[in-house]
C-alpha cells in the first residue's frame, strides 16, 4: 500500500463518510483537508458533520474514527497554507509512527496539492505599510495588482477565492509580495506518495444535494451560530473573510440583505464553489496527478471495495476481515 490514501471531491459528494468507512476497514485515521474546518465553533457553516466520523462496526457497537486538523484554532484568526502544510506533516508523521494509515480527505484542492507535491513555502507575516498603501483601492484594482505579482512569481497556488473580497485580495497581494522578496522557504517538506481517489457526483445530483443541505443547515441553526460568533466579539469583516456561509449569513444578520436574498446568493455561491473545486481537480490531473474517480452514488461497500482493490488488497482479504470481525464480536457477546 502507498504511504497515504487521499479522498477528494466537490462539496456534497460524500467524501467524509467514505473516508470514515475506509478508515474503519484498514485501521486508518483521517487528516482533514478543509481550509475552514480548522476553526472552533464554526461547525454548521463549515459542514464538519462530526457524526460522519462514527461508523457502525457491528450491530451493537459504533467506532469513532480518529481525525486531525479540525478545531485547531480560534475564529477570527487567519489560518494559512503554510501553517496547514506544517500541521499536516506533523499529523501525518504521528499517524504513521503508530502504524495507522493516513487518509487525507477534503475539498480544498490547494491544501491537498501543497502537501502531495511538497510545496516550498515561507511564513508570511502581515505588512502594515503595504496594507495601508492598498487601503481604499477597488477590488478590480487589487485584482489587477495581484495578477501582475503572480506573473512575476510564477504562482499557481491560489484560486479565484483570492479575489472575492478586498480583504482577501490584499492578503493575497501581501503573500505574493513577500514571496517575491523572500524566495527561500523556512522549512522544506517532502512530497507524499498517495493513492488519490476522486468522488464523482453527477452535476444535477450535486446541485440538488447542495440545496437540500443548505436548507437543512439553516434549519439546524447556522444563523444562530454566526450570531454567537459575532456576540463573542469577532468582527463582521473577519467572518465575511471566511466566505460562503459566513459571508452571506453575516451580511444578512447585519442588515445588508434580506433572508431570501441571502439564501439565493449563498446557494449560487456554493454551486459556483463546487464547480471551481472540480476545475482545480481536473487541473491537478493536467499537472501530473492520477486521480481514480469513483461514482458517489454507488453503495458504500462497493466504493470501499473499489478503493481496496486499487490499494492492491484482494477482495478476499476484505471478506476475511469482515468475517473475523463478526466472529470476534460473537465470541465476546456470548
C-alpha angles and dihedrals in degrees: 000000000000120000093261143006118224122201114191137164143131123295114287094022095116099249098149099051088049092049090049093049090049092046089053091055099045105029095257137161124211126235110197118230097193120120095210105037088076088079122092119232091015092106113130096037093050093045097234091163091185090185086073088071091065115086127191101240096177139349093282104023135073121196121212111218113219114243134189139203095030120118095006102133142032126263113257093042122108107236110192144191094264091055091046093053091052093046092046094053092049091051092044093053092045093053094047092047088061094050095251125131116249113225114192109205132177150083104253098108094188092057092046094049093045094058096039093051096035096236112209103233138172128215108254117211122199116272108212094186093052092046091051091051091052096046111116097021117129123248089249091054092047091048091053091049091049092051090053092050092048090053089057097045096039089230119175095162100097133068138201093286085077089076105035089104137016091245092056092044091052091050091049090050089049090053095046092046091051092047090051092053098036109038097163114091121225096222127017116209123195124243115260124232108230142165104232120213120189119201106219117201126181111257096237093045089049091051092049092048092049091053093047092048093048091053091048094050092050089050090048092059109273092145091051089049091057091044089054092052091051090048089056088063099258106150116246090234090059092054091045087053090064090063135207112042095011094047098049098037091049090051089051094049092048091052099251094121140016123250093255092048090049093051094046096047093044093049091052091046093053091049089051091047092053089050091051090050091056090047089055093048092049087050090054088057090052088050091058106272119133110220118188105211120209129185112261093209096061119106112275093244091055092050093050091047090052091053093047090051090052088050089057095251113139115236088232087066090054092051091046090050092051093046092050091048092053092044092051091048091050092052092049091047093051 
